[in-house]
Amino acid sequence: MMKSEKGFAPFDLSKTRKFDRKKDQESLRQSFYKLAAQYFEVSCFTIKNSNWMPVTLANVAFSCELFLKAILYGFGVDFSKTHGLKGLFEKLPQNEQEYISKNIGIKNREKEFYLCLKEQDQAFPEYRYMCEAKAMSANPVFLFAFAHILKFVYESLVRENGKDEELR
């Protein structure tokens, strides 16, 4: 059980106290980044075992969504009711979109980035329920590259804004 500001968190998860999305953007930004980094770290560990591929894909896809949301909170962008990698990515400021699309570590990025982004838009919900699919293809190369550059962009923005201590 996690300790909260006002005592212990309730066992009943439906009663969990949440941050206010309007007032607590700084706390949400940090919280989303921390959890994104944890999911990404786990996916980097689990990729070593091909038997864990469904878990790896769900974790890396979720880390991408969380990194995007952390960056959006940092810019004060309202992304409520926006889901999927593509929709969240398109909410980023144009210069960040351009940087990511031109620097992501995939081959043929000029043509492939937007195609992969569209194809992997619903990666987290799809990979999370992979057990329901008769067959499914995956693009771990894109998802890992996307998570990696999103993490880099977030950390760069934090450094640019003088908040280095947050990354320690």
Disulfide bonds with the S-S distance in Angstrom:
none
